[in-house]
């Protein structure tokens, strides 16, 4: 399921996980976090 995918992504080094449909504010927040 989605929870397993999130765990796998984080373990593989993902900084964040954004689900579809994308929310503009959430994408911007994730990008700002990644660029710090």
N, C-alpha and C positions, 0 to 999 in steps of 0.2 A: 504494500500500500504506500500511500504518500509519506507516512511517517518513516517507514524504512528507507525511502528514497532520500528524505531529509537527513537522516542519520548517516547514510552512506556518503552523501555529498559533503557533509561537515567533516567526516573522518578523512575524506580525500583531500581536504584543504579548502573547501568552500568557505568564504567569509559570511555568506548569507544565503538564503533560499527564498526566492520570490515565486509565489504561486500564480497561475493563470486563473482568471483574467488579471492582467497587470493593473495595479493602481499607480497612477503617475507619481503621487507623493511617495509611495513605498519604494519605487524604483530610484527616485532622486535621493532618498534617504540612504539606500543601500550603496549607491555610487559615492556619495559623500563619505560614508563610513569606509569604503574601500580605498579611497584616495588619501585618507589620513595617514 
